[in-house]
């Protein structure tokens, strides 16, 4: 089994806030991430697919095709966007890195999974010290 990872970048704003809680509780749990005026991150997205190399190409999945797919399906929606307000697959969800990784997986999986290759992992780096991985 071979694993191929494509790395892309995007910038997005969001706010972590539970409307059922008081301002004080939101500040206690989410800190500056509950800022009324939002905050942003420079995200690094790793999309990993797995499979066996095709005998005609040696590829598990064409890396250029994977990059174009990620840009068309994900980056165009999230880059320089407000994750809470502008991104259809995040509507009504807490825009934590965890939920964003799950949302990205759900958006990409139908385009990738085939007899040749399967989506293996979404790794989303939100800051130098925070990253999440989702394996479906």
FENGICOR-V137759 format. One record per residue. N is the residue number from 1. BURIAL is 1 if it has 9 or more other C-alpha atoms within 8 Angstrom, else 0. D_FIRST is the distance of its C-alpha to the first C-alpha in Angstrom with 2 decimals. Layout:
# FENGICOR-V137759
n = {N & N}
burial = {BURIAL & BURIAL}
d_first = {D_FIRST & D_FIRST}
This chain:
# FENGICOR-V137759
n = {1 & 2 & 3 & 4 & 5 & 6 & 7 & 8 & 9 & 10 & 11 & 12 & 13 & 14 & 15 & 16 & 17 & 18 & 19 & 20 & 21 & 22 & 23 & 24 & 25 & 26 & 27 & 28 & 29 & 30 & 31 & 32 & 33 & 34 & 35 & 36 & 37 & 38 & 39 & 40 & 41 & 42 & 43 & 44 & 45 & 46 & 47 & 48 & 49 & 50 & 51 & 52 & 53 & 54 & 55 & 56 & 57 & 58 & 59 & 60 & 61 & 62 & 63 & 64 & 65 & 66 & 67 & 68 & 69 & 70 & 71 & 72 & 73 & 74 & 75 & 76 & 77 & 78 & 79 & 80 & 81 & 82 & 83 & 84 & 85 & 86 & 87 & 88 & 89 & 90 & 91 & 92 & 93 & 94 & 95 & 96 & 97 & 98 & 99 & 100 & 101 & 102 & 103 & 104 & 105 & 106 & 107 & 108 & 109 & 110 & 111 & 112 & 113 & 114 & 115 & 116 & 117 & 118 & 119 & 120 & 121 & 122 & 123 & 124 & 125 & 126 & 127 & 128 & 129 & 130 & 131 & 132 & 133 & 134 & 135 & 136}
burial = {0 & 0 & 1 & 1 & 0 & 1 & 1 & 1 & 1 & 1 & 1 & 1 & 1 & 1 & 1 & 1 & 1 & 0 & 0 & 0 & 0 & 0 & 0 & 0 & 0 & 1 & 1 & 0 & 0 & 1 & 1 & 0 & 1 & 1 & 1 & 0 & 0 & 1 & 1 & 0 & 1 & 1 & 1 & 1 & 1 & 1 & 1 & 1 & 1 & 1 & 1 & 1 & 1 & 1 & 0 & 0 & 0 & 0 & 0 & 1 & 1 & 0 & 0 & 0 & 0 & 1 & 1 & 0 & 1 & 1 & 1 & 0 & 1 & 1 & 1 & 0 & 1 & 1 & 1 & 0 & 1 & 1 & 1 & 1 & 0 & 1 & 1 & 0 & 0 & 1 & 0 & 0 & 0 & 1 & 1 & 0 & 1 & 1 & 1 & 1 & 1 & 1 & 1 & 1 & 1 & 0 & 1 & 1 & 1 & 0 & 0 & 1 & 1 & 0 & 0 & 1 & 1 & 1 & 1 & 1 & 1 & 1 & 1 & 1 & 1 & 1 & 1 & 0 & 0 & 0 & 1 & 1 & 1 & 1 & 0 & 0}
d_first = {0.00 & 3.81 & 6.74 & 10.05 & 13.31 & 16.71 & 19.82 & 23.11 & 26.46 & 29.26 & 32.53 & 33.91 & 36.69 & 36.88 & 38.95 & 38.15 & 41.15 & 42.03 & 45.14 & 46.11 & 46.68 & 49.46 & 49.09 & 49.43 & 46.61 & 44.30 & 45.21 & 44.72 & 41.19 & 39.88 & 42.17 & 42.26 & 39.41 & 42.10 & 44.24 & 46.35 & 45.68 & 41.86 & 39.68 & 36.72 & 33.46 & 31.52 & 28.05 & 24.77 & 21.96 & 18.25 & 16.11 & 12.33 & 10.20 & 6.56 & 5.38 & 5.53 & 8.46 & 11.73 & 13.94 & 16.90 & 15.75 & 12.65 & 11.76 & 9.13 & 12.44 & 15.69 & 16.40 & 20.09 & 19.82 & 17.93 & 20.73 & 23.38 & 22.09 & 22.10 & 25.55 & 26.95 & 25.77 & 25.99 & 27.71 & 30.65 & 31.38 & 31.07 & 32.10 & 35.68 & 36.06 & 37.38 & 34.55 & 37.21 & 39.23 & 37.41 & 33.87 & 33.86 & 30.75 & 32.22 & 35.69 & 37.08 & 34.35 & 34.59 & 32.91 & 31.23 & 28.00 & 26.41 & 27.80 & 27.04 & 23.31 & 23.43 & 25.50 & 23.16 & 20.23 & 22.63 & 23.72 & 20.38 & 18.44 & 20.59 & 20.01 & 16.22 & 14.88 & 14.69 & 13.23 & 11.12 & 9.98 & 10.84 & 12.65 & 11.13 & 14.05 & 17.48 & 18.96 & 22.64 & 24.88 & 28.47 & 30.30 & 29.76 & 29.88 & 28.34 & 24.80 & 22.94 & 19.38 & 18.74 & 15.80 & 17.74}
